[in-house]
Amino acid sequence: MIVLSESERLGVPYIAIDIGQLESGEWIVIETADAQFAGLSHIPPLELWNKLKDIR
């Protein structure tokens, strides 16, 4: 998963990573940011935290 590999590469456990898909189908990282500034516009906070705790 691109998000996990980028988080590990940057050495941080919780980060906001914007990704996009090229016309070729390849996924790329567009930008990274401190996760405290990420919005929760598409998922309820409790659902997000439950999914995060189950990673790995």
N, C-alpha and C positions, 0 to 999 in steps of 0.2 A: 504494500500500500504506500503510495507516494507520500502521504501526509506523515505516516509513522517514520519513514526513512528520513524525511527532512527534519522532523522534530529531533530524532536521534543525532543527525548530523550537526544540528545547531546546539545540541546539548541542553535542551530545555524540555521539561515535562508537559507544559501546557502553553500552547502558542496558537495564534490565529494564522492560518495559512490559506490564502486564496489560490485556488487552482483553476485551470481552464483547459479545455480540450481543443486541440488544433484540428483543422479540417482533415489532417492525415489520420486522426484518431488518437494521436499521442497526447498524454496528459502532461502539463507543465505547471510549475509553481510560478505564480504571477507576483505575489508579494507575501511577506511575513510581517506579523505585528504582535505586539503584546496582547495577549488574550483578554486582558481586562477591558480592552476597547472594542472587542467583538460584540456584535449585536446578537440577540437571541430572537430574531424575527421569525424564524421558521420552525422552532422547536421549543416546547415548554422547558424551563430551567431544570425541573426535577427529572424529566426524561433525559435531558442532556447529561446531567451528572450521573445518573444510573448507567447510561451507555459508556461514559468515560471510565467508571470504576471497573467495568467488565472487560476493558481492553487488556489483552495479554493474559 
